[in-house]
Amino acid sequence: MPHLNLQIIGKVQGVFYRDTTKRKAHEFGVHGFVRNQPDGSVYAEVEGTQEALNAIVAWCHMGPVQAVVAGVVVSESDIVGFEGFQIRR
């Protein structure tokens, strides 16, 4: 089960990005967390099947309707073994 770190850049705070990411993670079967960053970006760590991760990364490039995503930086990391999906503050 791969582990990805995602940094989503653009107008992604104050547009329900984290809440919608949590709903999409449940829909795709992805585990991990999402949080706002002080620099205005959104950061997420996700784990799941390759198919599920491909789906969440593709969705992150679009985001919710109100978001304007300028880019998504994706890097691989060691597996943590998340259970469920959380919005972290």
C-alpha positions as CSV (number, residue, x, y, z in Angstrom):
1,M,0.0,0.0,0.0
2,P,1.8,3.2,-1.2
3,H,2.0,6.4,0.9
4,L,1.9,9.8,-0.7
5,N,2.5,13.3,0.6
6,L,0.5,16.0,-1.3
7,Q,0.9,19.8,-1.2
8,I,-2.0,21.5,-3.0
9,I,-1.2,25.1,-4.0
10,G,-3.6,27.8,-5.1
11,K,-6.8,29.2,-3.7
12,V,-7.5,26.2,-1.6
13,Q,-8.3,27.5,1.9
14,G,-11.7,28.7,2.8
15,V,-13.3,26.8,-0.1
16,F,-14.2,23.6,1.7
17,Y,-11.1,21.8,0.3
18,R,-10.4,19.8,3.4
19,D,-14.0,18.7,4.0
20,T,-14.5,17.7,0.4
21,T,-11.1,15.9,0.4
22,K,-12.3,13.9,3.4
23,R,-15.5,12.9,1.6
24,K,-13.6,11.9,-1.6
25,A,-11.1,9.9,0.5
26,H,-13.9,7.9,1.9
27,E,-15.4,7.5,-1.6
28,F,-12.1,6.2,-3.0
29,G,-11.1,4.1,0.0
30,V,-8.1,6.3,1.0
31,H,-6.7,6.6,4.5
32,G,-4.7,9.5,6.0
33,F,-5.3,13.2,6.8
34,V,-5.6,16.7,5.4
35,R,-4.7,20.1,6.9
36,N,-4.3,23.7,6.1
37,Q,-0.8,25.1,6.0
38,P,0.3,28.5,7.3
39,D,1.5,29.4,3.7
40,G,-2.1,29.1,2.3
41,S,-1.6,25.6,0.8
42,V,-3.3,22.4,1.9
43,Y,-1.2,19.4,2.9
44,A,-2.4,15.8,2.9
45,E,-0.9,12.4,3.5
46,V,-2.7,9.5,1.9
47,E,-2.4,5.7,1.8
48,G,-4.4,3.2,-0.2
49,T,-4.2,1.0,-3.3
50,Q,-2.5,2.5,-6.4
51,E,-5.9,2.9,-8.1
52,A,-7.3,4.8,-5.1
53,L,-4.3,7.0,-4.8
54,N,-4.4,7.8,-8.5
55,A,-8.1,8.8,-8.1
56,I,-7.5,11.1,-5.1
57,V,-4.5,12.8,-6.7
58,A,-6.5,13.4,-9.9
59,W,-9.3,14.9,-7.8
60,C,-6.8,17.1,-5.8
61,H,-5.8,18.7,-9.1
62,M,-9.4,19.9,-9.5
63,G,-10.6,20.3,-5.9
64,P,-14.0,21.5,-5.0
65,V,-15.9,23.9,-7.2
66,Q,-14.8,27.0,-5.3
67,A,-11.1,26.1,-5.4
68,V,-8.5,27.3,-7.9
69,V,-5.7,24.7,-7.8
70,A,-2.4,26.0,-9.2
71,G,-0.5,22.8,-8.7
72,V,-0.1,19.6,-6.6
73,V,3.3,18.5,-5.5
74,V,3.4,14.7,-4.9
75,S,6.1,12.8,-3.1
76,E,6.4,9.3,-1.8
77,S,7.1,8.5,1.8
78,D,7.2,5.5,4.2
79,I,3.9,3.8,5.1
80,V,2.3,5.0,8.4
81,G,-0.7,2.6,8.5
82,F,-3.4,5.2,8.8
83,E,-6.9,4.1,9.8
84,G,-9.7,6.3,8.4
85,F,-9.3,9.8,7.2
86,Q,-9.1,12.9,9.4
87,I,-9.1,16.7,9.0
88,R,-6.3,18.0,11.1
89,R,-6.1,21.5,12.4
